[in-house]
């Protein structure tokens, strides 16, 4: 399971990085084209926006993997240190449920877009594959949190965790 999570993390990091590199290249090329030729490439901002969403939701899954997502740490100081492991597991179970809920909502949204044959304005390409990254990002995060709730030994340790310092 640890190996699976590591490979998944590497794949998602590669996709996020590649998306940002392409965005940077597109926008740089568009600006150069506008300056030199007086006209940019049609659809560049739209395509860059789609790739930014891909990178963002891959990043969402990555912060779930690393445990660097935002969380309420005030409670850590209010509860006894010996309950930290139970609270971590409960937090991961709740996070898994929330992410799974949003994955299902996103999947239904994508299905509606697919059934309606909606396309991206200006680019005239199907919209649903780009929206599917929302369902994937939430689903991947739900899977990770579920695994961490079940097997806390697989969860990467955050350096600033209060429970680890207690």
Buried (B, 14 or more C-beta within 10 A) or exposed (E): EEEEBEEBBEEBBEBBEBBBEBBEEBBEEBEEBEEEEEEBBEBBBBBBEBBBBBBBBBBBBBEBBBBEBEEEEEEBEEEEEEEBEEBBBEBBBEBBBBBBEBBBEBBEBBBEBBEEEEEBEEBEEBBBBBBBBBBBBBBBBBBBBBBBBEBEEBBEEBEEBBBEEE
